[in-house]
Amino acid sequence: ENVSMNVIQACARGDSSGKSLAAIMDRFGYYLATYEGKKGKLASNTAISYFRNVKLWFFDEHPHLRVPTELNLLKQGKTLEKHCLKRDNGGFTNKAPPCTKADLR
């Protein structure tokens, strides 16, 4: 929050390991998860969409960072998605019950 794009671009350009991009995107994901505007918190699909769009934009701008950071950013996106689902559903995620032997017959 309140960081200019020039600083973010310089950090991404100067780091070939991708750690700075992962840290920036982690902070951005946290910002999206906790952002509360005039109408309340962002919808989960909106927050996830913003995160994915910025991630893809960064990969277009800095293609050399795709390989070292892609898996890490994928994990961050899944964590953001789980958090938003829990937040929207009152702290619970709906999971299918485990399959039993009786179900297989």
TORKOL-4160 file (C-alpha; in steps of 0.2 Angstrom, whole numbers, padded with zeros to 4 digits, m for minus):
105
<pt num="1" X="0000" Y="0000" Z="0000"/>
<pt num="2" X="0006" Y="0017" Z="m0005"/>
<pt num="3" X="0021" Y="0011" Z="m0014"/>
<pt num="4" X="0025" Y="0018" Z="m0032"/>
<pt num="5" X="0026" Y="0007" Z="m0047"/>
<pt num="6" X="0043" Y="0013" Z="m0050"/>
<pt num="7" X="0049" Y="0006" Z="m0034"/>
<pt num="8" X="0041" Y="m0011" Z="m0037"/>
<pt num="9" X="0047" Y="m0012" Z="m0055"/>
<pt num="10" X="0065" Y="m0008" Z="m0049"/>
<pt num="11" X="0064" Y="m0022" Z="m0036"/>
<pt num="12" X="0058" Y="m0034" Z="m0049"/>
<pt num="13" X="0071" Y="m0029" Z="m0062"/>
<pt num="14" X="0085" Y="m0030" Z="m0049"/>
<pt num="15" X="0081" Y="m0048" Z="m0042"/>
<pt num="16" X="0084" Y="m0063" Z="m0054"/>
<pt num="17" X="0079" Y="m0075" Z="m0040"/>
<pt num="18" X="0061" Y="m0069" Z="m0040"/>
<pt num="19" X="0061" Y="m0067" Z="m0021"/>
<pt num="20" X="0056" Y="m0049" Z="m0021"/>
<pt num="21" X="0042" Y="m0052" Z="m0033"/>
<pt num="22" X="0036" Y="m0066" Z="m0022"/>
<pt num="23" X="0036" Y="m0055" Z="m0007"/>
<pt num="24" X="0027" Y="m0041" Z="m0016"/>
<pt num="25" X="0014" Y="m0052" Z="m0022"/>
<pt num="26" X="0012" Y="m0060" Z="m0005"/>
<pt num="27" X="0009" Y="m0043" Z="0002"/>
<pt num="28" X="m0003" Y="m0038" Z="m0012"/>
<pt num="29" X="m0013" Y="m0054" Z="m0008"/>
<pt num="30" X="m0014" Y="m0050" Z="0010"/>
<pt num="31" X="m0020" Y="m0032" Z="0005"/>
<pt num="32" X="m0033" Y="m0039" Z="m0005"/>
<pt num="33" X="m0039" Y="m0052" Z="0008"/>
<pt num="34" X="m0040" Y="m0038" Z="0021"/>
<pt num="35" X="m0046" Y="m0023" Z="0011"/>
<pt num="36" X="m0062" Y="m0016" Z="0016"/>
<pt num="37" X="m0069" Y="m0002" Z="0006"/>
<pt num="38" X="m0085" Y="0008" Z="0007"/>
<pt num="39" X="m0096" Y="m0007" Z="0002"/>
<pt num="40" X="m0087" Y="m0019" Z="0014"/>
<pt num="41" X="m0074" Y="m0032" Z="0009"/>
<pt num="42" X="m0070" Y="m0037" Z="m0008"/>
<pt num="43" X="m0079" Y="m0052" Z="m0015"/>
<pt num="44" X="m0068" Y="m0068" Z="m0015"/>
<pt num="45" X="m0069" Y="m0070" Z="m0034"/>
<pt num="46" X="m0064" Y="m0051" Z="m0036"/>
<pt num="47" X="m0049" Y="m0053" Z="m0025"/>
<pt num="48" X="m0043" Y="m0069" Z="m0033"/>
<pt num="49" X="m0046" Y="m0061" Z="m0050"/>
<pt num="50" X="m0036" Y="m0046" Z="m0046"/>
<pt num="51" X="m0022" Y="m0057" Z="m0039"/>
<pt num="52" X="m0021" Y="m0068" Z="m0055"/>
<pt num="53" X="m0022" Y="m0053" Z="m0066"/>
<pt num="54" X="m0007" Y="m0044" Z="m0058"/>
<pt num="55" X="0003" Y="m0060" Z="m0057"/>
<pt num="56" X="0000" Y="m0062" Z="m0076"/>
<pt num="57" X="0004" Y="m0044" Z="m0079"/>
<pt num="58" X="0021" Y="m0046" Z="m0069"/>
<pt num="59" X="0025" Y="m0061" Z="m0080"/>
<pt num="60" X="0022" Y="m0052" Z="m0096"/>
<pt num="61" X="0033" Y="m0037" Z="m0090"/>
<pt num="62" X="0047" Y="m0048" Z="m0082"/>
<pt num="63" X="0047" Y="m0065" Z="m0092"/>
<pt num="64" X="0063" Y="m0070" Z="m0083"/>
<pt num="65" X="0054" Y="m0071" Z="m0067"/>
<pt num="66" X="0041" Y="m0083" Z="m0072"/>
<pt num="67" X="0051" Y="m0099" Z="m0069"/>
<pt num="68" X="0058" Y="m0095" Z="m0052"/>
<pt num="69" X="0042" Y="m0088" Z="m0045"/>
<pt num="70" X="0027" Y="m0097" Z="m0054"/>
<pt num="71" X="0025" Y="m0111" Z="m0041"/>
<pt num="72" X="0027" Y="m0100" Z="m0026"/>
<pt num="73" X="0014" Y="m0088" Z="m0033"/>
<pt num="74" X="0002" Y="m0102" Z="m0037"/>
<pt num="75" X="0003" Y="m0107" Z="m0019"/>
<pt num="76" X="0000" Y="m0089" Z="m0013"/>
<pt num="77" X="m0016" Y="m0089" Z="m0025"/>
<pt num="78" X="m0023" Y="m0105" Z="m0018"/>
<pt num="79" X="m0020" Y="m0098" Z="0000"/>
<pt num="80" X="m0029" Y="m0082" Z="m0004"/>
<pt num="81" X="m0043" Y="m0092" Z="m0012"/>
<pt num="82" X="m0045" Y="m0103" Z="0004"/>
<pt num="83" X="m0044" Y="m0088" Z="0015"/>
<pt num="84" X="m0058" Y="m0079" Z="0005"/>
<pt num="85" X="m0069" Y="m0094" Z="0005"/>
<pt num="86" X="m0067" Y="m0096" Z="0024"/>
<pt num="87" X="m0071" Y="m0078" Z="0026"/>
<pt num="88" X="m0086" Y="m0078" Z="0015"/>
<pt num="89" X="m0093" Y="m0094" Z="0022"/>
<pt num="90" X="m0091" Y="m0090" Z="0040"/>
<pt num="91" X="m0075" Y="m0099" Z="0043"/>
<pt num="92" X="m0079" Y="m0116" Z="0035"/>
<pt num="93" X="m0075" Y="m0123" Z="0019"/>
<pt num="94" X="m0086" Y="m0136" Z="0011"/>
<pt num="95" X="m0077" Y="m0153" Z="0007"/>
<pt num="96" X="m0084" Y="m0169" Z="0000"/>
<pt num="97" X="m0086" Y="m0183" Z="0013"/>
<pt num="98" X="m0073" Y="m0196" Z="0011"/>
<pt num="99" X="m0077" Y="m0211" Z="0000"/>
<pt num="100" X="m0081" Y="m0227" Z="0010"/>
<pt num="101" X="m0082" Y="m0245" Z="0004"/>
<pt num="102" X="m0100" Y="m0245" Z="0005"/>
<pt num="103" X="m0100" Y="m0230" Z="m0008"/>
<pt num="104" X="m0090" Y="m0241" Z="m0020"/>
<pt num="105" X="m0102" Y="m0255" Z="m0020"/>
